[in-house]
């Protein structure tokens, strides 16, 4: 869907950009966001579930945030 969205930007058609942007952000991106919390929760026992999810996701998000800087270096 990202490819279609980028293509729609290159066409300059505002309506197409709006529709593909809504599809990408509102539907396609929302699907994994609906599944990952329950999937991650199953990885950890109940006694450490909150800490395990919080530490794991925050390290992952921090690493993903630095990815452009790492790729640029």
C-alpha positions as CSV (number, residue, x, y, z in Angstrom):
1,X,0.0,0.0,0.0
2,X,2.9,2.3,0.6
3,X,3.9,1.9,-3.1
4,X,0.4,2.9,-4.2
5,X,0.5,5.9,-1.8
6,X,3.8,7.1,-3.2
7,X,2.6,6.6,-6.7
8,X,-0.5,8.7,-5.9
9,X,1.7,11.5,-4.6
10,X,3.6,11.4,-7.9
11,X,0.4,11.8,-9.9
12,X,-0.5,15.0,-8.0
13,X,-4.2,14.0,-7.8
14,X,-5.3,15.3,-4.4
15,X,-8.4,13.1,-4.1
16,X,-6.3,10.0,-4.9
17,X,-3.7,11.0,-2.3
18,X,-6.4,11.5,0.3
19,X,-8.0,8.1,-0.4
20,X,-4.8,6.1,-0.4
21,X,-3.6,8.0,2.7
22,X,-6.8,7.1,4.5
23,X,-6.5,3.5,3.4
24,X,-2.9,3.3,4.4
25,X,-3.1,5.0,7.8
26,X,-6.7,4.1,8.7
27,X,-6.9,0.5,7.7
28,X,-3.6,-1.1,6.6
29,X,-1.6,0.3,9.5
30,X,-4.3,-0.4,12.0
31,X,-4.4,-4.1,11.4
32,X,-1.0,-5.0,13.0
33,X,-1.7,-2.5,15.8
34,X,-4.8,-4.5,16.7
35,X,-2.8,-7.7,17.0
36,X,0.6,-6.9,18.5
37,X,-0.5,-6.2,22.1
38,X,-2.1,-9.5,22.6
39,X,0.7,-11.3,20.8
40,X,3.4,-9.7,22.9
41,X,1.4,-10.4,26.1
42,X,1.5,-14.1,25.4
43,X,5.3,-14.1,25.3
44,X,5.7,-13.4,29.0
45,X,4.3,-15.0,32.2
46,X,1.7,-13.1,34.1
47,X,4.2,-12.0,36.9
48,X,6.4,-10.0,34.5
49,X,4.0,-9.3,31.6
50,X,3.8,-5.6,32.0
51,X,7.5,-5.0,32.4
52,X,8.4,-7.5,29.7
53,X,6.1,-5.8,27.2
54,X,7.1,-2.3,28.2
55,X,10.8,-2.9,28.1
56,X,10.7,-4.9,24.9
57,X,8.6,-2.5,22.9
58,X,10.4,0.6,24.1
59,X,13.8,-0.7,23.2
60,X,12.4,-1.7,19.8
61,X,10.8,1.7,19.3
62,X,14.1,3.5,20.3
63,X,16.1,1.4,17.9
64,X,13.6,2.0,15.1
65,X,13.8,5.7,15.9
66,X,17.6,5.8,15.4
67,X,17.5,3.7,12.2
68,X,17.7,6.7,9.9
69,X,20.7,8.1,11.7
70,X,22.4,4.7,11.7
71,X,21.7,4.3,8.0
72,X,23.0,7.8,7.3
73,X,26.2,7.1,9.1
